[in-house]
Amino acid sequence: MSREIGIDLGTANVLIHLKGRGIVLNEPAVIAVNRQSREVIAAGRKAYEMQGRTSDHIQVIHPLQGGVIADYDFAEALLVLLLKELPSRSWLARPKVLISAPSKVSDFQKQSLIDVVQKVTGGKIYIEEQILMAATGAGFDMNQSHGAMVIDIGGGTSDMAVLSGRDVLVNQSFEEAGQFFDQAIINYFSDHYQVLIGARTAEMVKINLATAIEVEDKLVESFEISGRSLLNGLPTSLNADSNDLYQALHSHLEILGQRAQRLLEDQSPEIAADIMEGGIILTGGGALISNLDTFLSNYLNVSVIQAEQPMNCVAIGTGLMLDLIESGKLSTVQVSRKQRLRQLFQRIMRRLIG
């Protein structure tokens, strides 16, 4: 059996792709620990479901923030526990592993991603830009030299990039992403209804009701949510509707549109013509916000196409790229132990000299 693993180590979710099997794991990137002993209690969905429901001695942690490792030890523990959930572990003997990395991360942050995956798997590590993986997983052909634009709205960051073949001509990262939207929803209900809701509730209502375009009254959907009254501190509930979510997110989606517009305006006439012809690819979990493709298309006057499986594009892309690497049709950045030690030594020397 070929030992090839693609890992999308995201802020919100971890997805793992195995050659010949496709995506075999999709779990929240969350871990629950004992505050005093730091012992790991649960990981993935089990830990996610503990958010807001634990005693004071249990802490629920997101080891990755903004697409980078915020806590190395817990990121390692998370990956170990999730890999144990896979149907087979025989392929873990020195596999080829491709991990995706956000574009705007430092060498040190990228190295942390590499180190934790290498330590857990013991394999040959390859690393590529997340936005390129998202585009590949959405069907973008890297062998073509035409220009394309991708907007990938993840859990911790949103990436926008203009591509030409395998070249990333320009790439920008922003905070307007899934967890940012969740906080905007929390703030909205706190400000307008004096009700404090939790992060899990905010995410749930976003998934069920979020819309980028205001909905006519007769088409409005509603959803009962529970929280704590900020007036008397008691549990309470209310009916939220899709236009509540529109109000909560509209200004932030406008900013997303403005960022995309500025990126388009900076392109050469040839690349702009390619994007106009082929449209903009929309990937990531945030792409599932209802009517977001229509909103961006109207805002930019360019066709915006939601990928078929927007949440899975990065993981699918890692699998496709590993196939190309294995066939010899593509070379990418392999990070050997010798390279890692050299990079670490260079960073230490720069700090000592500077």
C-alpha positions in Angstrom: 0.0 0.0 0.0 1.3 3.4 -0.9 1.9 5.5 2.3 0.9 8.9 1.2 -0.9 11.3 3.7 -2.3 14.7 3.0 -3.0 16.8 6.1 -5.1 20.0 6.3 -4.2 21.2 9.8 -6.6 24.0 10.1 -7.7 26.4 12.8 -11.2 24.9 13.0 -10.8 21.4 11.7 -8.2 18.8 10.9 -8.8 16.8 7.7 -6.6 13.8 6.6 -6.5 12.4 3.1 -5.1 8.9 2.4 -4.2 7.7 -1.1 -6.8 5.3 -2.4 -9.3 6.2 0.3 -9.9 9.9 0.1 -10.7 11.9 3.2 -10.8 9.5 6.1 -10.9 12.0 9.0 -12.6 15.4 9.6 -12.5 16.4 13.2 -12.6 19.8 15.1 -9.1 21.0 15.9 -9.9 21.2 19.6 -8.4 19.5 22.7 -9.6 19.3 26.3 -7.1 19.2 29.1 -6.9 19.2 32.9 -5.9 22.8 33.9 -3.7 21.6 36.8 -2.0 18.5 35.5 -2.2 19.5 31.8 -3.3 15.9 31.1 -5.2 15.5 27.8 -8.8 14.4 28.4 -10.3 14.5 24.9 -9.6 15.6 21.3 -11.6 16.4 18.2 -15.3 16.2 18.3 -15.4 14.9 21.9 -13.5 18.0 23.1 -15.5 20.3 20.8 -18.8 19.1 22.4 -17.3 19.9 25.9 -17.0 23.7 25.1 -19.0 25.7 27.6 -20.1 22.6 29.4 -17.0 21.7 31.5 -16.1 22.3 35.2 -13.5 24.9 36.1 -10.7 22.3 36.2 -11.1 21.4 32.5 -10.0 23.7 29.7 -10.9 23.4 26.0 -8.1 24.6 23.8 -7.6 25.4 20.1 -3.9 24.5 19.6 -4.0 26.3 16.2 -4.9 30.0 15.8 -5.0 31.9 12.6 -3.7 28.8 10.8 -0.5 28.5 12.8 0.4 26.5 15.9 -0.3 28.4 19.1 0.6 25.6 21.5 3.1 23.1 20.1 2.6 20.3 22.8 -1.1 20.3 22.4 -1.0 20.5 18.6 1.2 17.4 18.8 -1.2 15.6 21.2 -4.2 16.5 19.0 -2.6 15.0 15.9 -1.5 11.9 17.7 -5.0 11.3 19.1 -6.7 11.9 15.8 -4.3 9.6 13.9 -5.2 6.9 16.3 -8.8 7.2 15.1 -7.9 6.2 11.5 -9.1 2.8 10.2 -5.6 1.6 9.7 -2.2 2.6 11.1 0.1 0.2 9.1 0.9 2.9 6.6 2.3 5.1 9.3 5.8 3.6 8.8 7.7 6.6 7.3 4.9 7.8 5.0 5.1 10.7 2.6 3.2 13.6 4.2 2.1 16.8 2.5 0.9 19.5 4.8 -0.7 22.8 3.7 0.5 26.0 5.2 -1.2 29.4 5.3 0.5 32.0 3.1 1.2 34.7 5.5 3.1 32.8 8.1 6.7 33.3 9.3 9.5 30.8 8.7 9.4 29.9 12.4 5.6 29.3 12.3 6.0 27.2 9.2 8.8 25.3 10.8 6.6 24.5 13.8 4.0 22.9 11.5 6.7 20.8 9.9 8.2 19.8 13.2 5.0 18.6 14.8 3.9 16.6 11.8 7.4 15.0 11.4 7.6 14.1 15.0 4.2 12.4 15.0 4.5 10.6 11.6 8.3 10.1 11.2 7.8 10.5 7.5 9.1 12.5 4.6 7.5 15.9 4.9 6.4 18.1 2.1 4.8 21.5 2.5 2.8 23.7 0.1 0.8 26.9 0.2 -2.8 26.3 1.5 -4.4 28.4 -1.2 -2.7 26.4 -4.0 -4.1 23.2 -2.4 -7.5 24.7 -2.2 -7.5 25.7 -5.8 -6.2 22.3 -6.9 -8.9 20.5 -4.8 -11.5 22.8 -6.5 -10.4 21.7 -9.9 -7.9 24.3 -10.9 -5.4 22.9 -13.4 -1.8 23.8 -12.5 -0.6 22.7 -15.9 -2.4 25.6 -17.6 -0.7 29.0 -17.7 -3.9 31.1 -17.6 -4.7 33.3 -14.6 -7.2 32.4 -11.9 -8.3 33.9 -8.6 -9.2 31.9 -5.4 -10.9 33.0 -2.2 -10.5 30.5 0.6 -12.5 31.3 3.7 -11.2 29.1 6.5 -11.8 28.9 10.2 -9.0 31.2 11.3 -8.1 33.2 8.2 -9.3 34.0 4.7 -6.8 33.8 1.9 -7.1 35.4 -1.5 -4.7 34.6 -4.3 -4.2 35.2 -8.0 -2.6 32.2 -9.6 -1.0 31.5 -13.0 -0.4 27.8 -13.4 1.5 26.7 -10.3 2.8 30.2 -9.6 1.1 32.2 -6.8 1.3 35.8 -8.3 -0.1 37.5 -5.2 -1.5 36.1 -2.0 -3.1 37.9 0.9 -4.5 36.7 4.3 -7.2 38.4 6.4 -9.0 37.8 9.7 -12.5 37.9 8.2 -13.0 34.1 8.5 -15.2 31.5 10.3 -14.2 32.2 13.9 -14.3 36.0 13.3 -17.8 35.6 11.9 -18.8 33.6 15.0 -17.6 36.4 17.3 -19.5 38.9 15.2 -22.7 36.9 15.7 -22.1 36.7 19.4 -21.6 40.5 19.5 -24.8 41.1 17.5 -27.1 39.2 19.9 -25.4 40.7 22.9 -25.8 44.3 21.5 -29.3 43.9 20.0 -31.0 41.4 22.2 -29.0 41.5 25.4 -28.4 37.8 25.2 -25.0 36.2 25.5 -24.6 33.1 23.4 -21.7 30.6 23.3 -19.3 30.0 20.5 -20.9 26.6 19.6 -24.3 28.3 19.4 -22.9 31.0 17.2 -21.4 28.5 14.8 -24.6 26.5 14.7 -26.8 29.4 13.9 -24.2 30.6 11.3 -24.4 27.2 9.6 -28.2 27.1 9.7 -29.1 30.8 9.0 -26.2 32.9 7.7 -26.9 34.7 4.4 -24.9 37.3 2.5 -28.0 38.8 0.9 -31.0 40.2 2.8 -34.0 37.8 2.6 -37.6 38.8 1.8 -39.9 38.5 4.8 -41.8 35.6 3.3 -38.6 33.6 2.8 -37.1 34.3 6.2 -36.0 31.2 8.1 -35.9 31.2 11.9 -34.1 29.1 14.6 -34.5 29.0 18.3 -31.3 29.7 20.2 -30.5 29.7 23.9 -28.2 31.8 26.0 -27.9 33.9 29.1 -29.8 37.2 29.6 -27.4 40.1 30.2 -30.3 41.8 32.0 -30.9 39.4 34.8 -28.3 36.6 34.3 -30.9 33.9 33.8 -31.1 31.4 31.0 -33.3 32.5 28.1 -34.1 31.7 24.5 -35.2 33.7 21.4 -36.0 33.1 17.8 -33.2 34.2 15.5 -33.9 34.6 11.8 -31.8 34.7 8.7 -32.0 38.5 8.5 -30.5 38.7 12.0 -27.5 36.9 10.6 -27.4 39.1 7.6 -27.2 42.2 9.9 -24.5 40.5 12.0 -22.3 39.7 9.0 -23.0 42.2 6.3 -20.4 44.8 7.1 -17.7 42.1 7.4 -18.7 40.6 4.1 -18.5 44.0 2.6 -14.9 44.3 3.8 -14.2 40.9 2.2 -15.6 42.2 -1.1 -13.5 45.4 -0.8 -10.4 43.3 -0.3 -11.1 41.2 -3.3 -11.9 44.3 -5.4 -8.5 45.8 -4.6 -6.7 42.6 -5.4 -8.5 42.5 -8.8 -7.7 46.1 -9.6 -3.9 45.4 -9.1 -3.7 42.7 -11.8 -2.4 43.0 -15.3 -4.9 43.3 -18.2 -4.1 39.7 -19.3 -4.6 38.2 -15.8 -7.8 40.3 -15.3 -9.2 39.0 -18.6 -8.4 35.4 -17.6 -10.2 35.9 -14.2 -13.2 37.5 -16.0 -13.4 34.6 -18.3 -12.9 31.8 -15.8 -14.5 33.4 -12.7 -13.3 33.4 -9.1 -13.2 30.1 -7.2 -14.7 30.2 -3.7 -13.5 27.5 -1.2 -13.4 26.9 2.6 -16.2 26.5 5.1 -17.1 30.1 4.9 -18.1 29.5 1.2 -21.2 27.8 2.6 -22.7 31.0 3.8 -25.9 31.2 1.8 -25.7 33.5 -1.3 -22.1 34.5 -0.7 -21.1 33.6 -4.2 -24.0 35.8 -5.5 -23.1 38.6 -3.2 -19.4 38.6 -4.3 -20.3 38.2 -7.9 -22.6 41.3 -7.8 -20.0 43.2 -5.8 -17.1 42.4 -8.2 -19.0 42.1 -11.4 -17.2 38.8 -12.0 -18.6 35.3 -11.9 -17.9 33.7 -8.5 -18.1 29.9 -8.4 -18.5 27.9 -5.2 -16.4 24.7 -5.2 -18.3 21.5 -5.2 -16.9 20.5 -1.8 -15.7 23.8 -0.4 -14.7 22.5 3.1 -12.7 19.6 1.7 -10.8 21.4 -1.1 -7.5 21.7 0.7 -7.5 18.1 1.8 -8.5 16.9 -1.7 -5.8 19.1 -3.1 -3.1 17.5 -0.9 -4.1 14.1 -2.3 -4.0 15.3 -5.9 -0.6 16.9 -5.4 0.9 13.8 -3.8 -0.2 11.8 -6.8 1.7 14.3 -9.0 4.8 14.1 -6.8 4.6 10.3 -6.8 4.3 10.2 -10.6 7.3 12.5 -11.0 5.2 15.1 -12.8 5.7 17.6 -10.1 8.4 18.6 -7.6 7.6 20.4 -4.4 9.3 21.4 -1.2 10.5 18.4 0.7 11.8 19.2 4.2 14.5 16.7 5.3 15.8 16.4 8.9 19.1 17.9 7.7 17.3 20.9 6.2 15.3 21.4 9.4 18.4 21.4 11.5 20.1 23.8 9.1 17.1 26.2 9.2 17.0 26.1 13.0 20.8 26.8 13.2 20.4 29.8 10.8 17.5 31.2 12.8 19.5 31.0 16.0 22.5 32.6 14.4 20.4 35.5 13.0 19.0 36.1 16.5 22.5 36.1 18.0 24.0 38.4 15.4 20.9 40.7 15.2 
